[in-house]
Amino acid sequence: MTASKPREARGLRASPPVASAMDSTNLIHQSHRRSLDYGITAHAEPDFSSPSRGLLNDALDENRFLFQHAAPVMETLYDQIVNTHSMVLLTSARGMVLHSLGDTDFLEKASRVALTPGMDWSEENKGTNAIGTALTEEEALTVHGNQHFMNANKVLTCSCAPIFDPYGQVIGALDVTGDHRSFHQHTLALVRMSAQMIENHMFADIFPKAIRIHFHTRSEFLGTLVEGIAVFSPEGRFISANRSAQFQIGLPFAALKAHTFSSLFGIPVSALSELFTGTTPNPKQLCLHNGVSVWARVKLKAQNAWMAHPQDVQPPPTPANAQPAPLKQTGKRMQLSSLQYLDTGDPQVSSVIHKLRRVSGRDIPVMILGETGTGKDLLAQAIHGDSSRSGQPFVSVNCASIPDNLIESELFGYEEGAFTGARKKGSIGKILQANGGTLFLDEIGDMPKHLQARLLRVLQERKVNPLGSTKEMEVDVAVISATHKNVKDMIARGDFREDLYYRLNGLVVRLPALRERTDFQLVVQKILKSLCENGQRVAISLTVMDLLRRYHWPGNFRQLHNLLRTAVVMAGCEGEILMEHLPDDFLEEIEHGYNAHLPPNVLEAIAHSHATATPTAVPSTPDPDGHRLQDVALSAMANMLRLHKGNVSAAAKALGVSRNTIYRKRDQLPPDVLG
């Protein structure tokens, strides 16, 4: 790949760089010229030669930190594009595909153009394409159909954003590729936001002894995708800052290196400990060197707590008509029963909880069955929380999200030098991390067959043998597993070991799908209560509740929570959720698929909502912390408009979007932000 211009030389940007329509055309044109220089011909056949497994393993190990933070975001992003003939890809900084998630019907087409893990999609190898060109230019862009240099790739539409590490260097790229006929104008925005989400999450892990300050001009944007994050040494020396921080401070990354905490925030770093202690639940206001006032909270790693938000660790709210949850003794303190909190009145759920209480404390393995989104992970945490091991680690492993060639080292650990690219001090692995506590094997049905025997041996002998080690280490874990698959059918097909199944299924419980539950209204009210703060309440109209009851909820609780979160934002706390507050795609699915089952008043309400709705809605996506990309996008637009005093052109330029994008959302934005 050709050397790209240093990040500092490209100027200051408020968010991941994105090319405008004209800039994009120029970038594509320049990329085509580079492709010719590389000697690539448009009619060349895709290179199907598979790299050696060792090369891919080396790349995965080299990019372990990137994958660790990207994998959950990829799953969230894929949830939003599922069934759109598309796939999500993560690549290295050199353009090698590391991991992919895709629709089954598109995977075959992807394999025909060599769009699979291990393949090189740099410009030098594939000519103009979103991955290679985005990495070369360090710009987020879409390459659609005929814009690809090679004819074989013109059946694709690809949107890609580079991912920068906390030191300002390109570490990889996130891409959504699909059939060129399924192009959607909002895909690039989703990819850009997801890439920024990955970048922000990296800050939490890469500076273990640093002081991390989170800030924004508006306090409600703290904890969202658009907050600024700046990192300083304990002595106050500047270490790093994300893009939103650079924009708010008004200095590019290179210039910030010459600053300290005191020169940027006007107070000595020693004042932070006193300033951000105490019982006040509110963030503190600080003044930046450029005179801009911001709200801030500080993470002091040594204290391992958010200093400005002690209320963040309060117990979950109790449903209004639920019985008080029983208390259980844990050492010197009492705490709410986690299992009781999940019991909201459905007979099937109550039966599950009753069975789990009977085996609590006996270290009987539990297998949780249920559709995706039914809350299997929450139930596993509740089982751990009510057990005698609650003070010990709860370690979750998603067997479906870790590549086959990484899951062995992730589970069992490895010694120094066990393979090329291994960490200098090795890794103890998830099983040993859970020693004394609970190991949750989520999506156990996706565990590779060759590792099932190793797991069985660990469960039988209670000993772990890390890769590259001749020593066995004793381990004491309670095991909970979960899957949405029919394991007995997998056993019959030879895809799952029968002996492992019987080792895991000491007690098998099944969580009902949301559409099967009798406590739907209470669940809705409970979610709504959690979405509003400070005791505020939001009502829900009878028509909307009737509609929600009739829907089949293929995404179960995750889908319901996301939909209600959007509705609360649209209606505002202390308001009432009406039909026009529901997402357009949800209403369209209801209208087209369920007309025969809807009463006239519901159909009339849907028709009215279409008449008053905005033309296009940004697809909704929750991030790993529970935020939604739709909410984040609207918040970012509103914030930039306030910063630029209603100037749409300036706000659009700062966000890297067109003015029309903001105009299309004007009815969803606060009235005070538009000039």
DRENVEX-547770 format. One record per residue (C-alpha): x, y, z. Coordinates in Angstrom, 3 decimals, padded with zeros to 6 digits. Last residue first. Example, Ala and Ser with C-alpha at 12.3 -4.5 7.8 and 13.67 -1.06 7.14 Angstrom:
# DRENVEX-547770
R        c1        c2        c3
R   013.670  -001.060   007.140
R   012.300  -004.500   007.800
This chain:
# DRENVEX-547770
R        c1        c2        c3
R  -031.286   029.046   012.989
R  -031.905   025.421   013.823
R  -030.882   024.238   017.298
R  -033.804   025.558   019.370
R  -036.448   023.329   017.804
R  -034.806   020.123   019.099
R  -034.075   017.746   016.191
R  -036.420   015.009   014.931
R  -038.300   017.325   012.553
R  -034.989   018.598   011.150
R  -033.749   015.111   010.278
R  -034.024   015.451   006.486
R  -032.427   018.912   006.773
R  -029.418   017.403   008.560
R  -028.800   014.824   005.826
R  -029.508   017.472   003.187
R  -026.594   019.543   004.522
R  -024.247   016.699   003.621
R  -022.268   014.808   006.234
R  -018.725   015.088   007.631
R  -019.874   016.155   011.080
R  -017.908   019.407   011.037
R  -019.000   020.113   007.448
R  -022.646   019.458   008.303
R  -022.439   021.794   011.295
R  -020.871   024.564   009.209
R  -023.480   024.229   006.458
R  -026.369   024.018   008.918
R  -025.434   027.241   010.764
R  -027.716   027.027   013.803
R  -025.293   028.739   016.203
R  -022.281   026.662   015.130
R  -021.886   024.975   018.529
R  -025.647   024.584   018.769
R  -025.809   022.995   015.315
R  -022.931   020.702   016.245
R  -024.740   019.523   019.367
R  -028.023   018.900   017.579
R  -026.328   016.891   014.824
R  -024.326   014.834   017.328
R  -027.443   014.147   019.380
R  -029.324   013.008   016.274
R  -026.477   010.668   015.286
R  -026.079   009.363   018.842
R  -029.786   008.606   019.139
R  -029.730   006.686   015.843
R  -026.466   004.964   016.830
R  -028.089   003.726   019.994
R  -026.386   003.611   023.399
R  -026.483   000.406   025.486
R  -022.812   000.205   026.476
R  -021.942  -002.375   023.764
R  -023.456  -000.064   021.098
R  -027.111  -000.190   020.062
R  -027.936   000.348   016.401
R  -030.886   002.088   014.775
R  -031.041   002.694   011.035
R  -031.235   006.438   010.300
R  -034.802   007.255   009.326
R  -035.916   008.685   005.995
R  -038.849   010.772   004.864
R  -039.772   012.267   008.275
R  -043.067   011.051   009.697
R  -046.325   013.019   009.699
R  -048.229   011.184   006.959
R  -046.680   007.862   007.859
R  -047.834   008.329   011.475
R  -051.390   008.917   010.247
R  -051.374   005.656   008.284
R  -050.091   003.779   011.328
R  -052.827   005.310   013.513
R  -055.513   004.319   011.014
R  -054.203   000.747   010.914
R  -054.250   000.606   014.731
R  -057.819   001.934   014.907
R  -058.982  -000.524   012.238
R  -057.811  -003.618   014.177
R  -054.665  -005.391   012.987
R  -054.574  -009.072   012.086
R  -055.060  -008.862   008.313
R  -052.646  -005.957   008.095
R  -049.819  -007.975   009.677
R  -046.997  -008.190   007.164
R  -047.158  -004.968   005.192
R  -048.344  -002.673   007.964
R  -046.212  -004.221   010.683
R  -043.084  -004.207   008.538
R  -043.763  -000.601   007.530
R  -044.285   000.421   011.149
R  -040.992  -001.156   012.200
R  -039.123   000.439   009.293
R  -040.588   003.831   010.168
R  -039.389   003.806   013.779
R  -042.100   004.458   016.428
R  -042.790   008.004   017.673
R  -045.571   008.529   015.126
R  -047.597   005.768   016.814
R  -047.712   007.583   020.127
R  -045.425   007.371   023.145
R  -046.594   009.808   025.797
R  -044.538   012.541   027.438
R  -042.847   012.982   030.832
R  -039.660   011.771   029.130
R  -039.415   012.822   025.494
R  -041.607   011.427   022.705
R  -038.834   010.924   020.146
R  -036.208   009.927   022.704
R  -038.676   007.601   024.428
R  -039.654   006.033   021.084
R  -036.020   005.364   020.149
R  -035.390   003.659   023.489
R  -038.635   001.717   023.095
R  -037.488   000.265   019.762
R  -034.064  -000.680   021.097
R  -035.519  -002.338   024.195
R  -038.047  -004.302   022.128
R  -035.364  -005.537   019.707
R  -033.047  -006.672   022.501
R  -035.974  -008.226   024.337
R  -037.048  -010.501   021.442
R  -035.332  -010.012   018.066
R  -038.089  -011.907   016.206
R  -040.687  -009.837   018.076
R  -044.025  -011.351   016.822
R  -046.037  -008.089   016.964
R  -049.565  -008.235   018.400
R  -048.638  -006.936   021.867
R  -046.690  -004.045   020.371
R  -049.720  -002.942   018.358
R  -052.034  -002.993   021.367
R  -049.451  -001.055   023.380
R  -049.270   001.537   020.596
R  -053.043   001.914   020.508
R  -053.274   002.116   024.311
R  -050.800   004.984   024.341
R  -047.544   004.668   026.237
R  -046.608   006.896   029.147
R  -043.162   008.227   029.983
R  -042.054   008.660   033.563
R  -039.400   010.753   035.264
R  -037.988   009.475   038.538
R  -034.590   011.086   038.040
R  -033.860   009.255   034.797
R  -035.937   007.752   031.998
R  -034.937   004.626   030.051
R  -035.148   002.277   033.054
R  -038.798   003.151   033.619
R  -039.584   002.434   029.977
R  -037.946  -000.990   030.263
R  -040.022  -001.866   033.340
R  -043.207  -000.599   031.720
R  -042.594  -002.768   028.645
R  -041.832  -005.827   030.805
R  -045.016  -005.235   032.811
R  -047.031  -005.082   029.589
R  -045.468  -008.288   028.255
R  -046.037  -010.357   031.406
R  -047.758  -013.247   029.630
R  -044.696  -014.301   027.689
R  -044.855  -016.247   024.417
R  -044.129  -013.270   022.104
R  -041.021  -012.501   024.198
R  -039.606  -015.957   023.553
R  -039.599  -018.296   026.518
R  -036.380  -019.075   028.390
R  -035.615  -022.805   028.490
R  -033.928  -024.549   031.384
R  -031.597  -027.546   031.309
R  -030.091  -028.730   034.587
R  -027.005  -030.937   034.703
R  -026.761  -030.230   030.973
R  -023.054  -029.520   030.519
R  -021.521  -032.983   031.114
R  -024.375  -034.606   029.186
R  -023.649  -032.380   026.201
R  -019.918  -033.041   026.434
R  -020.545  -036.802   026.200
R  -022.837  -036.308   023.193
R  -020.198  -034.432   021.252
R  -021.694  -031.902   018.854
R  -021.720  -031.824   015.050
R  -022.330  -035.576   014.569
R  -025.670  -035.030   012.853
R  -027.562  -036.684   015.747
R  -025.563  -034.586   018.212
R  -026.505  -031.426   016.315
R  -030.174  -032.437   016.493
R  -029.784  -032.865   020.249
R  -028.122  -029.447   020.484
R  -031.096  -027.606   018.971
R  -029.533  -024.151   018.626
R  -030.231  -020.972   020.605
R  -027.391  -021.763   022.980
R  -026.323  -021.260   026.575
R  -023.754  -022.680   028.980
R  -023.213  -022.215   032.711
R  -020.183  -023.780   034.382
R  -019.112  -023.350   037.999
R  -015.351  -023.129   038.113
R  -012.462  -024.592   040.132
R  -009.203  -024.914   038.204
R  -006.061  -026.943   038.715
R  -003.151  -026.097   036.462
R  -001.441  -028.638   034.251
R   002.177  -028.094   033.305
R   003.796  -028.986   029.984
R   002.920  -025.625   028.476
R   002.813  -024.605   024.813
R  -000.947  -024.088   024.824
R  -002.316  -023.956   028.365
R  -003.126  -027.289   030.155
R  -006.157  -026.804   032.351
R  -007.315  -029.079   035.183
R  -010.751  -029.773   036.652
R  -010.465  -033.400   035.515
R  -013.948  -033.828   034.009
R  -014.650  -030.236   033.035
R  -011.156  -029.760   031.632
R  -011.386  -033.035   029.685
R  -014.746  -032.025   028.204
R  -013.279  -028.689   027.109
R  -010.447  -030.458   025.294
R  -012.914  -032.825   023.565
R  -015.120  -029.902   022.483
R  -012.135  -028.148   020.952
R  -012.019  -030.330   017.804
R  -015.762  -029.861   017.226
R  -015.571  -026.080   017.024
R  -017.839  -024.323   019.592
R  -020.923  -022.916   017.876
R  -023.439  -024.852   019.972
R  -021.867  -023.292   023.070
R  -023.506  -020.012   022.114
R  -022.489  -018.483   025.463
R  -020.074  -020.415   027.647
R  -020.381  -018.720   031.043
R  -017.563  -019.593   033.445
R  -018.410  -018.852   037.091
R  -016.128  -018.124   040.034
R  -013.196  -019.684   041.891
R  -011.113  -019.760   038.703
R  -012.884  -017.679   036.034
R  -009.624  -016.228   034.715
R  -008.340  -019.804   034.541
R  -011.082  -020.703   032.071
R  -010.729  -017.442   030.123
R  -007.074  -017.871   029.234
R  -003.888  -017.461   031.302
R  -002.043  -015.497   028.619
R   001.634  -015.484   027.665
R   004.212  -013.137   029.140
R   005.619  -011.933   025.817
R   002.276  -012.126   024.081
R   002.107  -014.645   021.258
R   002.996  -013.305   017.799
R   004.349  -016.597   016.504
R   003.207  -019.477   018.662
R   003.674  -020.873   022.170
R   006.492  -018.367   022.761
R   005.235  -017.361   026.209
R   002.678  -019.888   027.406
R  -000.921  -020.111   026.277
R  -004.470  -019.728   027.522
R  -007.179  -022.410   027.592
R  -010.210  -020.458   026.449
R  -008.739  -017.605   024.416
R  -005.940  -019.829   023.056
R  -008.461  -022.381   021.787
R  -010.912  -019.730   020.571
R  -008.382  -018.048   018.323
R  -008.291  -020.387   015.299
R  -012.045  -020.841   015.298
R  -012.658  -017.087   015.246
R  -014.306  -015.678   018.401
R  -017.874  -014.411   018.041
R  -019.743  -017.720   018.128
R  -018.138  -019.124   021.286
R  -019.122  -016.043   023.258
R  -017.069  -016.413   026.443
R  -018.281  -014.827   029.681
R  -016.232  -014.704   032.878
R  -017.964  -014.066   036.221
R  -015.152  -013.610   038.722
R  -015.589  -014.212   042.497
R  -017.827  -012.397   044.986
R  -020.917  -014.081   043.567
R  -019.433  -017.567   044.098
R  -021.933  -018.492   046.833
R  -024.603  -018.114   044.168
R  -027.259  -015.440   043.682
R  -025.089  -013.250   041.457
R  -023.875  -016.242   039.428
R  -027.424  -017.287   038.590
R  -028.254  -013.640   037.842
R  -025.289  -013.375   035.478
R  -026.486  -016.478   033.607
R  -030.029  -015.067   033.452
R  -028.727  -011.831   031.952
R  -026.759  -013.790   029.320
R  -029.803  -015.859   028.366
R  -031.902  -012.731   027.942
R  -034.376  -013.742   025.234
R  -032.397  -011.928   022.512
R  -031.477  -014.960   020.419
R  -033.958  -017.758   020.988
R  -033.791  -019.936   024.072
R  -031.891  -022.656   025.883
R  -029.923  -022.239   029.102
R  -027.658  -025.104   030.202
R  -026.801  -025.267   033.901
R  -023.932  -027.217   035.482
R  -024.636  -028.351   039.052
R  -022.274  -026.543   041.390
R  -024.588  -027.230   044.387
R  -024.929  -023.605   045.508
R  -028.215  -023.025   043.697
R  -029.841  -026.269   042.523
R  -033.332  -025.586   043.896
R  -033.042  -021.870   043.158
R  -032.540  -022.652   039.484
R  -035.712  -024.738   039.356
R  -037.796  -021.921   040.904
R  -036.255  -019.398   038.495
R  -037.239  -021.507   035.485
R  -040.784  -021.995   036.827
R  -041.138  -018.244   037.383
R  -040.012  -017.658   033.797
R  -042.658  -020.026   032.454
R  -045.359  -018.571   034.723
R  -044.646  -014.947   033.631
R  -044.809  -012.692   036.694
R  -041.845  -010.370   036.506
R  -039.177  -012.698   037.856
R  -035.898  -011.155   036.659
R  -035.409  -009.237   039.928
R  -035.954  -012.454   041.871
R  -032.975  -014.015   040.102
R  -030.653  -011.155   041.075
R  -031.637  -011.241   044.745
R  -031.043  -007.769   046.131
R  -028.016  -007.217   048.342
R  -027.098  -007.413   052.009
R  -023.669  -006.601   053.385
R  -021.072  -007.993   055.714
R  -020.327  -011.254   053.876
R  -023.016  -011.833   051.275
R  -026.458  -012.224   052.907
R  -029.421  -012.452   050.576
R  -032.353  -010.060   050.344
R  -035.738  -010.969   048.913
R  -037.115  -008.854   046.061
R  -040.110  -006.725   046.980
R  -043.185  -007.980   045.102
R  -043.740  -006.504   041.654
R  -046.423  -003.915   040.904
R  -044.152  -000.905   040.404
R  -041.273  -002.804   038.876
R  -038.081  -002.559   041.017
R  -035.286  -000.301   039.766
R  -031.788  -001.799   039.398
R  -029.395  -001.443   042.356
R  -027.196   001.693   042.399
R  -023.836   001.571   040.652
R  -024.400   004.494   038.280
R  -025.580   006.590   041.216
R  -021.943   007.149   042.191
R  -021.592   009.290   039.054
R  -018.899   011.973   039.255
R  -016.035   009.815   040.490
R  -016.577   007.002   038.038
R  -014.922   004.139   039.863
R  -011.764   002.063   039.813
R  -010.027   004.102   042.532
R  -006.582   003.451   041.061
R  -007.894   003.990   037.555
R  -008.995   007.558   038.178
R  -011.768   008.005   035.648
R  -012.758   011.648   035.461
R  -016.022   013.386   034.721
R  -016.446   016.551   032.744
R  -018.856   019.249   031.661
R  -017.271   021.768   029.307
R  -016.801   025.540   029.121
R  -014.960   026.796   026.034
R  -012.449   029.548   026.827
R  -009.733   028.266   024.479
R  -007.701   026.804   027.366
R  -010.695   024.688   028.394
R  -012.925   025.584   031.327
R  -014.245   022.929   033.681
R  -017.740   022.052   034.907
R  -018.149   019.053   037.210
R  -020.362   016.034   036.560
R  -023.411   015.586   038.829
R  -024.131   012.904   041.389
R  -022.579   014.802   044.306
R  -021.397   012.372   046.970
R  -017.755   013.317   047.303
R  -014.743   012.948   045.085
R  -014.107   014.500   041.703
R  -012.622   017.832   042.776
R  -010.415   016.340   045.472
R  -008.782   013.777   043.179
R  -008.725   016.196   040.263
R  -006.791   018.958   042.032
R  -003.447   017.175   041.584
R  -003.838   017.609   037.820
R  -003.353   021.344   038.315
R  -006.153   023.560   036.972
R  -006.494   025.477   033.700
R  -007.916   022.643   031.604
R  -005.482   022.569   028.663
R  -002.317   024.008   030.208
R  -002.913   022.128   033.457
R  -003.468   018.777   031.748
R  -000.214   019.180   029.859
R   000.512   020.310   026.325
R   003.221   019.754   023.685
R   001.652   016.508   022.479
R  -001.603   018.394   021.859
R  -000.091   020.040   018.789
R   000.454   016.698   017.020
R  -003.080   015.455   017.824
R  -004.781   018.509   016.355
R  -005.931   021.417   018.538
R  -009.329   023.026   019.085
R  -009.999   021.531   022.502
R  -013.497   020.561   021.346
R  -012.266   019.097   018.042
R  -009.343   017.221   019.581
R  -011.649   015.778   022.241
R  -014.130   014.612   019.597
R  -011.293   012.939   017.717
R  -009.956   010.953   020.662
R  -007.141   012.187   022.835
R  -003.720   010.843   023.832
R  -000.810   011.042   026.235
R  -000.683   014.567   027.642
R   001.533   014.876   030.748
R  -000.403   015.520   033.964
R   001.891   013.778   036.463
R  -000.466   010.792   036.701
R  -000.142   010.546   032.887
R  -002.941   012.065   030.816
R  -005.708   010.729   028.583
R  -008.364   012.765   026.787
R  -011.826   011.519   025.829
R  -014.350   013.852   024.207
R  -017.964   012.759   024.167
R  -019.610   012.122   020.783
R  -020.270   008.389   021.187
R  -022.185   008.896   024.373
R  -021.102   008.673   028.014
R  -021.245   012.416   028.504
R  -023.632   013.877   025.932
R  -026.174   014.892   028.580
R  -023.564   017.173   030.188
R  -023.356   019.485   027.176
R  -019.994   021.050   026.267
R  -018.433   017.617   026.473
R  -015.949   015.805   028.649
R  -014.417   012.461   029.570
R  -011.117   012.619   031.454
R  -008.877   009.574   031.664
R  -005.988   009.563   034.125
R  -003.431   006.925   033.206
R  -002.336   003.752   034.936
R  -004.130   001.236   032.692
R  -003.739   003.204   029.441
R  -004.685   000.721   026.681
R  -007.848  -000.648   028.221
R  -010.446   002.116   028.503
R  -009.071   004.047   025.529
R  -009.783   001.126   023.199
R  -013.524   001.568   023.719
R  -013.400   005.005   022.079
R  -011.720   003.654   018.928
R  -014.264   000.832   018.589
R  -017.145   003.313   018.884
R  -015.465   005.523   016.279
R  -015.442   002.568   013.894
R  -019.108   001.880   014.654
R  -019.995   005.504   013.971
R  -018.172   005.418   010.641
R  -019.800   002.115   009.648
R  -023.282   003.365   010.526
R  -022.712   006.588   008.571
R  -021.417   004.558   005.611
R  -024.565   002.432   005.598
R  -026.925   005.421   005.584
R  -027.133   005.755   001.790
R  -028.268   002.179   001.294
R  -027.062  -000.024  -001.584
R  -028.957  -003.318  -001.964
R  -028.449  -003.650  -005.736
R  -024.671  -003.527  -005.318
R  -024.861  -006.726  -003.241
R  -023.165  -006.102   000.059
R  -019.990  -005.067   001.826
R  -019.813  -003.398   005.227
R  -016.278  -002.508   006.288
R  -014.296  -001.789   009.423
R  -010.590  -000.991   009.016
R  -007.322  -001.596   010.825
R  -004.743  -000.076   013.181
R  -004.284   003.339   011.573
R  -002.118   005.391   013.929
R  -003.344   008.198   016.197
R  -001.859   006.843   019.430
R  -005.251   005.719   020.703
R  -005.565   003.384   017.675
R  -007.228   004.608   014.509
R  -009.846   002.557   012.643
R  -010.314   003.217   008.926
R  -013.898   003.409   007.660
R  -015.405   001.294   004.884
R  -018.571   001.181   002.798
R  -018.744  -001.404   000.009
R  -021.215  -002.005  -002.821
R  -020.476  -005.148  -004.777
R  -021.310  -006.554  -008.241
R  -018.487  -004.404  -009.598
R  -015.938  -006.615  -007.850
R  -015.283  -008.973  -010.774
R  -014.783  -005.996  -013.093
R  -011.732  -004.868  -011.145
R  -011.421  -001.122  -010.538
R  -014.473  -000.730  -008.328
R  -016.444   002.460  -009.094
R  -018.740   000.327  -011.270
R  -020.646  -000.950  -008.234
R  -020.204   001.362  -005.260
R  -017.078   002.355  -003.372
R  -018.109   004.113  -000.157
R  -015.722   006.209   001.917
R  -014.105   006.777   005.290
R  -010.669   008.361   004.850
R  -007.177   007.200   005.734
R  -006.357   007.602   002.033
R  -004.594   004.240   001.690
R  -006.735   002.499   004.293
R  -009.977   003.794   002.781
R  -008.738   002.810  -000.691
R  -007.879  -000.744   000.289
R  -011.100  -001.377   002.168
R  -013.470   000.466  -000.160
R  -012.094  -001.020  -003.374
R  -009.879   000.354  -006.127
R  -007.265  -002.214  -007.084
R  -007.475  -005.675  -005.559
R  -003.868  -006.535  -004.655
R  -002.058  -003.207  -004.533
R  -005.235  -001.543  -003.302
R  -005.251  -003.748  -000.219
R  -007.909  -006.447  -000.043
R  -005.651  -009.360   000.962
R  -007.530  -012.547   001.820
R  -007.089  -014.266   005.186
R  -010.750  -014.182   006.110
R  -013.064  -014.207   003.032
R  -013.972  -011.805   000.228
R  -012.365  -013.902  -002.508
R  -014.763  -012.621  -005.192
R  -016.654  -015.914  -005.495
R  -016.486  -016.343  -001.708
R  -018.488  -013.143  -001.271
R  -021.206  -014.453  -003.616
R  -021.489  -017.604  -001.490
R  -021.512  -015.534   001.726
R  -024.406  -013.408   000.477
R  -027.238  -015.911   001.013
R  -025.825  -016.866   004.394
R  -025.897  -013.280   005.579
R  -022.517  -012.213   006.900
R  -020.097  -011.840   009.765
R  -016.407  -011.505   008.935
R  -013.011  -011.676   010.622
R  -009.388  -010.905   009.852
R  -009.531  -009.698   006.228
R  -006.025  -008.540   005.278
R  -005.937  -004.853   004.281
R  -002.514  -003.854   005.615
R  -003.979  -002.071   008.653
R  -005.748  -005.330   009.471
R  -009.283  -005.993   008.375
R  -012.696  -006.392   009.992
R  -015.621  -007.305   007.769
R  -019.405  -006.980   008.060
R  -021.582  -008.763   005.482
R  -024.484  -007.925   003.223
R  -027.495  -009.392   001.433
R  -029.807  -007.168   003.528
R  -031.055  -009.963   005.803
R  -029.003  -008.708   008.756
R  -027.910  -005.087   008.403
R  -028.720  -003.864   011.918
R  -027.712  -007.030   013.781
R  -024.451  -006.896   011.802
R  -023.561  -003.588   013.429
R  -024.112  -004.984   016.910
R  -022.067  -008.076   016.101
R  -019.286  -005.943   014.636
R  -019.286  -003.778   017.781
R  -018.827  -006.891   019.912
R  -015.885  -008.071   017.754
R  -014.094  -004.707   017.395
R  -012.631  -004.359   020.895
R  -011.048  -007.805   021.144
R  -010.252  -007.816   017.433
R  -008.119  -004.686   017.687
R  -006.187  -005.993   020.699
R  -005.649  -009.381   019.006
R  -004.283  -007.784   015.840
R  -000.857  -009.429   015.883
R  -002.447  -012.675   016.987
R  -004.940  -012.551   014.153
R  -002.230  -011.671   011.633
R  -000.021  -014.539   012.832
R  -002.944  -016.945   012.633
R  -003.671  -015.764   009.094
R  -000.051  -016.285   008.085
R   000.112  -019.696   009.774
R  -003.038  -020.867   008.041
R  -001.220  -020.321   004.764
R  -002.891  -017.802   002.501
R  -005.639  -019.134   000.250
R  -005.195  -018.680  -003.477
R  -008.526  -017.395  -004.761
R  -007.105  -014.329  -006.519
R  -010.019  -012.714  -008.323
R  -009.782  -012.829  -012.153
R  -008.234  -009.865  -013.919
R  -010.572  -007.978  -016.288
R  -009.739  -004.542  -014.846
R  -005.986  -005.112  -015.045
R  -003.686  -004.493  -012.088
R  -000.176  -003.242  -012.913
R   000.252  -001.354  -009.637
R   000.412   001.885  -011.626
R  -002.987   001.081  -013.100
R  -004.409   000.673  -009.597
R  -002.812   003.961  -008.570
R  -004.654   005.724  -011.370
R  -007.916   004.079  -010.299
R  -007.261   005.259  -006.727
R  -006.835   008.840  -007.882
R  -010.208   008.677  -009.670
R  -011.883   007.103  -006.647
R  -010.449   009.796  -004.379
R  -011.621   012.524  -006.757
R  -015.143   011.104  -006.841
R  -015.134   010.852  -003.056
R  -014.030   014.454  -002.751
R  -016.991   015.520  -004.872
R  -019.478   013.431  -002.904
R  -017.914   014.450   000.405
R  -015.270   012.167   001.914
R  -015.477   011.117   005.502
R  -012.956   011.629   008.256
R  -013.829   010.026   011.584
R  -015.209   012.814   013.768
R  -014.405   016.376   014.711
R  -011.511   016.706   012.272
R  -008.346   018.751   012.589
R  -005.836   018.922   009.762
R  -004.531   016.307   007.351
R  -000.927   016.884   008.340
R  -001.458   015.411   011.809
R  -002.622   012.115   010.323
R   000.539   011.651   008.332
R  -000.071   011.336   004.570
R  -000.417   007.822   003.261
R   002.420   005.584   002.120
R   001.334   003.448  -000.789
R   000.000   000.000   000.000
